Amino acid sequence: MTEHVDVLIIGAGVSGIGAAHRLRTQFPDRTFLMLEAQEARGGTWWTHQYPGARSDSDLFTYGYRHKPWRGKSIAAGGAIMEYLDEVIDEDGFADRIRYHHRVTALSWSSGENRWTADVERTDTGERLQVTATFLWMCQGYYNHDDPYTPEWPGTERFEGTIVHTQAFPADLDYEGKKVLVIGSGATAATVVPAMARSASHVTMLQRSPSYWFPSPTTHELAAMLEPLDLPDEWTHEILRRQYITQYDWLASASRDTPAEAHEFLMETIKPLLPEGTDVERHFTPSYRPWQQRIVIVPDGDFFESMRDGTVSVVTDTISEFTEKGVQISSGEVLEADVIVTATGFNLAVLGDIPFTVDGEAVDFSQRVTWRGLMISGVPNMAYAFGYFRHSWTLRVDLVNDVVERIFGRMAERGASVVEPQLRPGDEDMPLLPWVAEDNFNAGYVMRGRDKMFRQGDRDPWTHMHEHDHERAVLPEADLDDGLTYR
């Protein structure tokens, strides 16, 4: 049987749940379904099961605009899942979510003005179809099934256990054992101090340093506001604005005065490091601040573990794996019982789902984004994409605002289809990468950049702006500029 809905949402993470909230509250007469390949809601927060999994953004901005966050600024994955559950329960759309539903193909028919989703039930193997008038892609940009692991010689020789953080077994026993974590990003910074609580010692092996920032789990402003017994909505809005202001400054300083931002970040962590730490070697990056993600360290727990001797940092490259551990280029062998590869992930362009429009395959690497939320030549489809330098959800809320306005414009015009199309004079516009290397050059971005959609050199075909720009521009975006209705 084929089921038809007005709007089909792909993904039941923070983006998909936010989209469903908008539909339920602003368009209650529209039918919708949310298809999720995993066995539960949460997206990243469901798949990240490694020790200590937590946000690396504050929850006052990572949480939705409409839903006050009541906990600490930095929260564990379980608390974030509870927050998402509250949204689902309050809006009453739990019955609109179908788990174990993996979309294998999406096709648009102009004759019928509808999308058809081919779906496989991951729990039963059953195949079915869902059709929809509008498609809302909220699947994120991770390939959850295929995390990134470099090819190292000799891994088969290692006599211990090797696990990737994206596939961390719940029953892994590392108590009293030597653990080696390969990587230096947000995941490594999270898993290292968490595992150090029961391991005999944890070594973090990094090829090159990252920028770090010790952020309190409870903002000092929150502590000041607590005795005032303010309504949750007030506290949420005050702290939300405070965090936005802080991250606006850091993002703009990193862009405009990188030396000043570098000095600020370095001077912030130096007092927290053990005496004698080689700061230049282990904690001074080769790139400017925010050209890759800044590692957030709640209450400086990583540095505390370094000071108490349960964690050490080694900066070097891997020559090969041995029976007892990893030999690095210096010749030293880092012995371990358990090796954790916190080496990141691979990008997935719109879930790596094959798209066709009227029977023709869509090559997204040759298509252009419309303001970072629609794709040229792809009708009735919006996608959610958040920020790298601010909380993901800050942009998701702005994207949802624009989609809401587009639905309104379609209703005003009596249109059933909206499609981004290049304007006269745009056809020869250069196709630029979706993100410039001098803007953001994290490994996963560079590895997958060629398969992602493109951007142009002019509005509205651009992407990767900062929040301080988009919060003014997106609400005023001209819905007739680059969009056609029929």
Secondary structure, 3 states (H helix, E strand, C coil): CEEEEEEEEECCCHHHHHHHHHHHHHCCCCCEEEECCCCCCCCHHHHCCCCCCECCCCHHHHCCCCCCCCCCCCCEHHHHHHHHHHHHHHHCCHHHEECCEEEEEEEEECCCCEEEEEEEECCCCCEEEEEEEEEEECCCCECCCCCCCCCCCCHHHCCCEEEEHHHCCCCCCCCCCEEEEECCCHHHHHHHHHHHCCCCEEEEEECCCCCEEEECCCCHHHHHHHHHCCCHHHHHHHHHHHHHHHHHHHHHHHHHCHHHHHHHHHHHHHHHCCCCCCHHHHHCCCCCCCCCCCEEEECCHHHHHHHCCCEEEEECCEEEECCCEEEECCCCEEECCEEEECCCCCECHHHHCCEEECCEECCHHHCEEECCCEECCCCCEEECCCCCCCCHHHHHHHHHHHHHHHHHHHHHHCCCCEEECCCCCCCCCCCECCCCCCCCCCHHHHHHHHHCCEECCCCCCCCCCCHHHHHHHHHHCCCCCCEEEC
